[in-house]
Amino acid sequence: MTAIARKNDIKDISQNQLAQWLKENNQPLFRANQLLRWIYLHQADRFDDMTNIGKPLRAALKDAFINPRLVVEEEKKSKDGSTKLLFRLHDDLHIETVLIPEKDHFTLCVSSQVGCSQGCDFCMTAKGGFMRNLSAGEIISQVRDVKRKVAANKSMPMTNIVFMGMGEPLANYGNVVQAIKVITNGDWGLKISSRRVTVSTAGLILNMKKLGNDTKVNLAVSLNAADDGTRSRLMPINRKYPIADLIEACKQYPLPPRRKITFEYILMKGVNDSMADAKKLVEILRPVKAKINLIPFNEYPGSEFRRPSVNRINRFQDFLADHHYTVIIRHSKGQDIGAACGQLRAKSLIKS
């Protein structure tokens, strides 16, 4: 009896677990990296295609593991070039992943959970509730599958990954970190630089420091308000981890040299877009190496929130810039196909 259950997705197990399986099956440990290169670098789907692996080992692999692709149930393309992919999982649940064109590369926005349990008041994904965590293999597969799709089109490379899709990444910590290790591995993995991977969190502060110690990826914090009353209304997690605790955790975050924490601030008309809000934001972020992404609210049917005027957005940005913050207005792409920030909500989650 081996330590790995029969017919596991081989992408769900770590390099060390695969090495242990090989050891238990009397195989040399160097085979682990050979197998991983076939799966991630060569994008092999069948164990029989792994030509430098002996037939007995290939047979054992087929007996123990599967190596499936995610099923693309629907693909929508925005007028701005963004593509939203609706993936069906093995248990018929669904997730959404968005491929975003930039000037000279693609960014892929991946999901970490089916739905989300954070209950943020402004987020469409939260309306469907939480179903389950994604496995490491399901997270990896989003990147692996779309990377092959991009390469086949022979266009720009896909160089950036953002964990800003469905779910709270730090609530699925172990699987997210395992996936990041595969995504960023430069030997046998998917070879995405850790400097080009960003994990966004609503503020699960207990796992934030762990993320900085376990990986070298970028951290983005979804802040969205500069006072506890407003943030608690918008984001229930603030009742457990108020702003002062969140900022203290950001101060202690082990930042690599010359990097900053990105604070995401969704601007909502009459909620958090006043000059008083901008002044509070300037003050609370003073202790942190911070840059700010301002995101005008992406409206959707049934939402009580509205996008501020262009003039109000620009005034807010100018005030932050005048106080020496790097601040960018991020105009979310894919709004016409429901692929923009806060709009992801797979069909299986929409309640009639």
C-alpha positions in Angstrom: 0.0 0.0 0.0 1.5 3.3 -1.0 1.0 6.7 0.6 -0.8 8.1 -2.5 -4.5 7.1 -3.1 -5.3 5.4 -6.4 -6.3 7.5 -9.3 -5.3 10.9 -7.8 -4.8 13.7 -10.2 -1.0 13.7 -10.4 -1.0 17.5 -10.4 -2.5 17.4 -6.9 0.6 15.9 -5.3 3.8 17.8 -4.5 7.3 17.0 -5.7 8.1 15.4 -2.4 5.0 13.3 -2.4 5.8 12.1 -6.0 9.3 11.3 -4.9 7.9 9.3 -2.0 5.6 7.3 -4.3 8.6 6.6 -6.6 10.6 5.4 -3.6 7.8 3.1 -2.5 7.7 1.7 -6.0 11.4 1.1 -6.2 12.1 3.8 -8.7 15.1 6.3 -8.6 14.2 9.7 -7.2 15.4 11.6 -10.3 12.3 10.2 -12.1 10.2 12.8 -10.2 11.7 15.7 -12.0 11.5 13.9 -15.3 7.8 13.3 -14.8 7.1 16.8 -13.7 8.9 18.2 -16.8 6.7 16.1 -19.0 3.5 17.4 -17.3 4.4 21.1 -17.0 7.1 21.9 -19.6 6.1 19.5 -22.4 2.3 19.6 -21.5 2.0 15.9 -21.9 -1.5 14.5 -21.1 -0.8 10.8 -21.5 1.8 8.8 -19.5 2.5 6.8 -22.6 3.8 9.9 -24.3 6.6 10.2 -21.7 9.2 8.5 -23.9 12.2 8.5 -21.6 10.2 6.7 -18.9 10.3 2.9 -19.0 7.1 1.0 -19.9 6.8 -0.6 -16.4 6.8 2.7 -14.7 4.4 4.2 -17.2 2.0 1.3 -16.5 2.3 1.9 -12.8 1.6 5.6 -13.3 -1.5 4.9 -15.3 -2.6 2.5 -12.6 -2.1 5.1 -9.8 -2.8 8.5 -11.4 -4.8 10.5 -13.9 -3.7 13.7 -15.6 -6.9 15.5 -16.8 -7.5 18.9 -18.3 -10.2 21.2 -17.1 -13.3 21.1 -19.2 -14.0 24.4 -21.0 -17.8 24.7 -20.8 -18.0 28.3 -22.1 -15.6 30.9 -23.5 -16.5 34.5 -23.9 -14.4 37.3 -25.5 -14.7 40.9 -24.5 -14.5 43.8 -27.0 -11.3 44.8 -25.1 -9.7 41.4 -25.9 -10.1 39.8 -22.5 -11.3 36.2 -22.5 -13.4 34.6 -19.8 -13.3 30.8 -19.5 -15.9 28.9 -17.6 -14.3 25.6 -16.5 -16.3 22.6 -15.4 -14.6 20.6 -12.6 -14.7 16.8 -12.0 -17.7 17.2 -9.7 -19.6 19.4 -12.1 -19.0 22.6 -10.2 -17.6 25.5 -12.1 -15.0 28.2 -11.8 -14.1 31.2 -14.0 -10.7 32.3 -15.2 -9.9 35.4 -17.1 -7.1 36.0 -19.7 -6.3 39.7 -19.9 -4.2 41.2 -22.7 -1.7 43.9 -21.7 0.7 45.9 -23.9 3.2 43.1 -24.6 2.0 40.1 -22.5 -1.1 38.4 -21.1 -2.1 38.3 -17.4 -4.1 35.4 -16.1 -6.6 35.9 -13.3 -7.1 32.6 -11.5 -9.6 31.3 -9.0 -8.8 29.6 -5.7 -12.2 28.5 -4.5 -15.6 27.6 -5.9 -17.5 30.7 -4.8 -16.4 32.7 -1.7 -17.3 32.7 1.9 -16.0 36.3 2.7 -19.4 37.9 2.0 -18.1 41.3 0.8 -21.2 43.4 0.1 -20.0 44.8 -3.2 -18.8 41.5 -4.8 -21.0 39.5 -7.2 -19.0 36.3 -6.6 -19.9 36.4 -2.9 -23.7 36.4 -3.8 -23.5 32.7 -4.7 -21.9 31.6 -1.5 -19.1 29.2 -0.9 -19.0 25.6 -2.3 -15.5 24.3 -1.7 -11.8 24.9 -2.0 -10.0 24.1 -5.2 -7.3 21.5 -5.1 -3.7 22.4 -5.9 -4.1 20.6 -9.2 -7.3 22.6 -10.1 -5.4 25.8 -9.5 -2.4 24.7 -11.4 -4.6 23.5 -14.3 -6.0 26.9 -14.9 -2.4 28.2 -15.6 -1.2 25.1 -17.4 -4.2 24.8 -19.7 -4.4 28.5 -20.6 -0.6 28.7 -21.1 -0.9 25.9 -23.7 -3.8 27.8 -25.3 -1.8 31.0 -25.5 1.3 29.3 -26.9 -0.7 27.6 -29.6 -1.9 31.0 -30.8 1.7 32.2 -31.1 0.9 35.6 -29.9 2.1 37.4 -26.7 3.5 35.4 -23.9 1.5 34.8 -20.7 3.9 36.1 -18.0 1.7 37.4 -15.1 -0.6 35.5 -12.7 -3.0 37.2 -10.3 -4.9 35.3 -7.7 -7.8 37.7 -7.9 -10.5 35.4 -9.4 -13.2 33.6 -7.4 -12.4 32.9 -3.7 -10.1 34.1 -1.0 -6.7 32.6 -1.7 -5.4 32.7 1.9 -8.5 30.7 3.0 -7.2 27.9 0.9 -3.6 28.4 2.0 -2.0 25.0 1.6 -3.3 24.3 -1.9 -2.6 27.9 -3.1 1.1 27.7 -1.9 1.6 24.3 -3.4 0.2 25.6 -6.7 2.5 28.7 -6.5 5.5 26.4 -6.1 4.7 24.6 -9.3 3.7 27.8 -11.2 7.0 29.5 -10.3 9.4 26.6 -10.5 12.1 27.4 -13.1 13.3 23.8 -13.6 10.4 21.5 -14.1 7.4 23.8 -13.4 5.5 26.5 -15.4 8.4 29.0 -15.2 6.4 32.1 -14.2 8.6 34.5 -12.2 7.5 34.9 -8.6 7.9 38.7 -9.2 5.0 38.4 -11.7 2.7 36.5 -9.4 0.3 38.4 -7.1 -1.9 37.0 -4.4 -4.8 39.2 -3.3 -6.4 38.9 0.1 -9.3 40.5 1.9 -7.1 40.5 5.0 -6.6 37.0 6.5 -3.7 38.3 8.6 -2.8 35.0 10.2 -1.8 33.6 6.8 -0.3 36.8 5.4 3.1 36.5 7.1 3.2 32.8 6.3 2.8 33.7 2.6 5.7 36.1 2.8 7.9 33.4 4.4 6.8 30.5 2.2 6.9 32.3 -1.2 8.4 35.4 -2.9 5.2 36.5 -4.7 3.6 39.9 -4.5 0.9 40.7 -1.9 -2.2 42.7 -2.6 -4.6 43.7 0.1 -8.3 44.5 -0.7 -8.8 47.5 1.6 -11.7 49.4 0.1 -12.2 51.7 3.1 -10.1 53.7 5.5 -12.3 53.5 8.6 -13.6 50.5 10.5 -17.3 51.4 10.2 -17.3 51.6 6.4 -15.0 48.6 6.0 -17.0 46.4 8.3 -20.1 47.2 6.4 -18.4 46.4 3.1 -16.2 43.5 4.3 -17.4 41.3 7.2 -13.8 40.1 7.8 -13.0 43.6 9.2 -15.1 42.7 12.3 -12.6 40.0 13.1 -9.4 41.8 11.8 -10.0 45.6 12.0 -7.9 48.0 10.1 -5.3 48.6 12.8 -4.6 44.9 13.0 -4.4 44.6 9.3 -2.0 47.5 8.9 0.2 46.0 11.7 0.3 42.7 9.8 1.3 44.6 6.6 4.1 46.4 8.6 5.4 43.0 9.6 5.1 41.3 6.2 8.5 40.1 5.0 8.7 42.1 1.8 11.5 41.3 -0.7 13.8 44.3 -1.4 12.4 47.2 -3.4 8.9 45.8 -3.4 5.7 47.3 -1.9 2.4 45.9 -0.8 -0.4 46.8 -3.2 -3.6 48.1 -1.6 -6.7 47.7 -3.7 -9.4 50.3 -3.2 -12.7 50.0 -5.0 -14.2 53.4 -5.3 -18.0 53.5 -4.7 -20.1 56.6 -5.1 -21.0 58.2 -1.8 -19.5 55.3 0.2 -15.7 55.7 0.2 -14.9 58.3 -2.4 -14.8 61.6 -0.5 -11.8 63.8 0.2 -12.2 62.8 3.8 -11.8 59.2 2.8 -8.7 60.0 0.8 -7.1 61.8 3.8 -7.8 58.9 6.1 -6.3 56.5 3.5 -3.1 58.6 3.4 -2.8 58.5 7.2 -3.4 54.8 7.8 -1.0 53.7 5.0 1.9 55.9 6.3 3.6 53.0 8.2 3.6 50.7 5.2 5.6 50.4 2.0 2.5 50.9 -0.1 1.2 51.5 -3.6 -2.5 51.9 -4.3 -4.7 50.6 -7.1 -7.9 52.6 -7.4 -10.6 50.5 -9.0 -13.8 52.3 -10.1 -16.7 50.1 -9.0 -17.9 47.7 -11.8 -21.7 47.9 -11.7 -23.8 44.8 -12.2 -27.6 44.2 -12.0 -29.1 44.2 -8.6 -26.2 46.0 -6.9 -26.8 49.0 -4.6 -23.4 50.5 -5.4 -22.5 52.9 -8.1 -19.3 54.1 -9.8 -18.2 57.7 -8.9 -17.9 60.3 -11.6 -14.6 60.6 -13.5 -13.9 63.9 -11.9 -14.3 62.5 -8.4 -12.1 59.5 -9.2 -9.4 61.8 -10.6 -9.5 64.1 -7.6 -9.1 61.1 -5.3 -6.1 59.9 -7.3 -4.5 63.4 -7.4 -4.8 63.8 -3.6 -3.0 60.5 -3.0 -0.3 61.3 -5.6 0.2 64.7 -4.0 1.0 62.8 -0.8 3.7 60.8 -2.5 1.9 57.5 -3.1 2.3 55.5 -6.3 -1.4 55.4 -7.3 -2.9 53.9 -10.4 -6.5 53.9 -11.6 -7.1 50.4 -12.7 -9.9 50.3 -15.3 -11.0 46.6 -15.1 -11.2 44.8 -18.4 -13.9 42.4 -19.5 -16.8 44.4 -18.0 -19.1 43.6 -21.0 -18.7 39.8 -20.4 -18.9 39.9 -16.5 -15.2 39.3 -16.2 -14.2 42.5 -14.4 -13.1 42.8 -10.8 -15.9 41.7 -8.5 -18.1 40.4 -11.3 -17.0 36.7 -11.5 -19.8 34.4 -10.7 -20.0 31.0 -12.4 -23.3 30.0 -13.9 -23.7 27.2 -11.4 -23.6 29.7 -8.6 -26.3 32.0 -9.9 -29.6 31.4 -8.1 -32.7 32.0 -10.1 
